[in-house]
Amino acid sequence: MLHRQALRLCRGLLCVLVFGCTSCQAKLNDNDIRWVPGIEGKKLGSLTRVEGIRQALSQSDKPVRMFVVHGMITKDANYSEDFQGAIAKTLGLVRGKQYPVQYINRGYDFEVFSGPQGYATHKPSSELRKTSWVDATNNVRLVVYELLWAPLRDSLKRQFLSCYESRLENGCENVTSTNRAVDGRSLINGWLKDDIMVNGFADAMLVLSPMGNV
């Protein structure tokens, strides 16, 4: 009996979740979308598919250049390494040269405050990595630029969120133990808080907050 009630409850919650997600969707109009590959971002009536890297390689003797930018959660360098390798394998290319890392100077400085109190936080630079991929004749055919824009975001998140609201231990030496979350958590509870809320949603919170300007 208890099992049946739990099953009904789970089904009910699933229906509510599905209904909630679908009911919030709004219809997109053509002018809401920047269509590619139109130069002016306009929808092409005869477009059936967007040609990929292989098509670009076949139409050019020069190397095709690809720029990769990460989204939420990603915080480690070389996050696109497996992605690049899979593309290169499909195209019959092998790794050519890994160029030195270029650290990006944002051209401004900032200080974090909570009311009148200032906080010292590490301000790492964003990183740009360049990798070339060559064909069987050692000609460079593909050049990939990987931008790691997140170090600043993750430094702020660790300083003001992660070290207090998750079970992190490394990198929290410079924060106060006041209000530090040290309670034990169940597997599901810990996963929701650590991986979903702190490691995921916190990224969007920082970007959408006044801190997002930096």
C-alpha positions, 0 to 999 in steps of 0.5 A: 500500500505504501509502495503504491502511494509513493508511486502515485506521488512520484507520477504526480510530481513528474506530471507537475514537472512536465506541465510546468516546463512545457507551459513556460515555453513561448513560441519563437518567431523568425525575428527572435533567432539569428539564422546562420549562415546568412550574412545578415542573420536572415533565414534562407528559404533554400537552407536545408542544413548548416554545412560543417567543418568538412564542407569548409575544409573542402572549399578552402586551401587555408586552415579552417579556424574554430573558436570554442567557448564553454558554458556553465559548470566548466572550469578546467583548462583543455575542456574541449580536448576530447571534443577536438580529438573526436572531430579530428579523428572523423576528419582524418587529422592528427594533433599538430602544435599546441601553442603557449597559453595566452592570458587575457588582460581584461584591462580593468581592476575591481574590488568586491564589497559586502556593504562597507566591508571589502573582500580580497579574492584571487583574480585569475586571468582568462586563458586562450589556448590554440591547437593546430591539427594537420593532415597526412602531409603535415599541412595544417587544416584545422586550428582550434581556439579554446577560451577558458573565460571562467577562472574569475567566475569560479574564484568568486564562486569559491570565495563567496558560495562554494566554500560555505554551501558545499562540502569543498575542502581544497582552496577554502583556506582563505575563507572564514569558518563562520556559517560554514556548512559542515552538516552531514548530507544524504547522497541525493541531498548532497548531489543536488546542493553541490553539483546542481545548485553550487556547481551549476545554478550559482554560475548563472546567479553570478552572471545575472547579478551586479557581479556579472559586470566584471 
